Amino acid sequence: VREVEGRLQTHTPVQDDRRLASYGQFQERMNRLGDWVYISSQSLSDVTPTERQ
Protein backbone atom coordinates (compact mmCIF):
# COMPACT_ATOMS: atom_id res chain seq x y z
CA VAL A 1 0.00 0.00 0.00
CA ARG A 2 2.85 2.40 0.83
CA GLU A 3 4.37 1.86 -2.61
CA VAL A 4 1.10 2.80 -4.29
CA GLU A 5 0.68 5.88 -2.09
CA GLY A 6 4.25 6.96 -2.87
CA ARG A 7 3.62 6.55 -6.59
CA LEU A 8 0.41 8.56 -6.36
CA GLN A 9 2.16 11.38 -4.50
CA THR A 10 4.99 11.57 -7.03
CA HIS A 11 2.58 11.35 -9.96
CA THR A 12 0.16 14.14 -9.06
CA PRO A 13 2.31 17.21 -9.88
CA VAL A 14 3.37 15.71 -13.21
CA GLN A 15 -0.22 14.92 -14.11
CA ASP A 16 -1.29 18.46 -13.18
CA ASP A 17 1.41 19.91 -15.45
CA ARG A 18 0.33 17.65 -18.28
CA ARG A 19 -3.29 18.59 -17.68
CA LEU A 20 -2.46 22.30 -17.85
CA ALA A 21 -0.42 21.79 -21.01
CA SER A 22 -3.12 19.74 -22.70
CA TYR A 23 -5.75 22.25 -21.59
CA GLY A 24 -3.72 25.05 -23.19
CA GLN A 25 -3.44 23.05 -26.41
CA PHE A 26 -7.17 22.34 -26.23
CA GLN A 27 -7.96 26.06 -25.88
CA GLU A 28 -5.70 26.87 -28.85
CA ARG A 29 -7.45 24.24 -30.95
CA MET A 30 -10.88 25.54 -29.95
CA ASN A 31 -9.82 29.09 -30.85
CA ARG A 32 -8.55 27.93 -34.24
CA LEU A 33 -11.70 25.90 -34.77
CA GLY A 34 -13.82 28.93 -33.88
CA ASP A 35 -11.88 31.06 -36.36
CA TRP A 36 -12.29 28.40 -39.05
CA VAL A 37 -16.03 28.08 -38.42
CA TYR A 38 -16.41 31.86 -38.51
CA ILE A 39 -14.44 32.18 -41.76
CA SER A 40 -16.26 29.28 -43.43
CA SER A 41 -19.66 30.65 -42.37
CA GLN A 42 -18.69 34.07 -43.73
CA SER A 43 -17.71 32.53 -47.07
CA LEU A 44 -20.89 30.43 -47.05
CA SER A 45 -23.02 33.54 -46.60
CA ASP A 46 -21.41 34.94 -49.78
CA VAL A 47 -22.58 31.87 -51.70
CA THR A 48 -26.12 31.93 -53.08
CA PRO A 49 -28.71 29.70 -51.31
CA THR A 50 -29.00 27.39 -54.34
CA GLU A 51 -25.24 26.79 -54.35
CA ARG A 52 -25.25 26.24 -50.58
CA GLN A 53 -27.50 23.21 -50.97
N, C-alpha and C positions, 0 to 999 in steps of 0.2 A: 504493500500500500504506500509506503514511504517513497518508493521509486516513482510510482505513478504521480504522487503529489509533487515531487521534485520536478518531474518532467512538465507537469502542468504549469508550475510556477515559472520555469524557464521559458516555456512556450508563449505565455500570454503577451509579453511586450512585443515579441516578433510578430505574432498574429495581428496585434493592434496596428503595428507599422504597415503590415501588408494590407490590412483592411483600409487604412487611410490612403495608401497608394492606389489601391484598386478603386476606391471611392472617387479619388481625384480623376483617374482615367475614365471612370464611368461618367462623371460630370462633363468631362471634355467631350466624350462621345455623344452625350445627350445634347450638348450645345451644338456640336457639328450637325447632328441629326436634325435639330430644330432649324438650323440655318438652311440645310438642304431641303427640308419640307417647305420652309417659307419660300425659298427660291423656286422650287418646282411648282408650288401653288401659284406664285406670281406668273410664271411662264405659262401655266395652264390657263390662267384667266385671260391671257392674251390670245389663246387659241379659241376659235369659234366653237359654240356648243356642239355642232355636228361633228367637228373633228375630235372633240373631247371624247365622244362616245366611240 
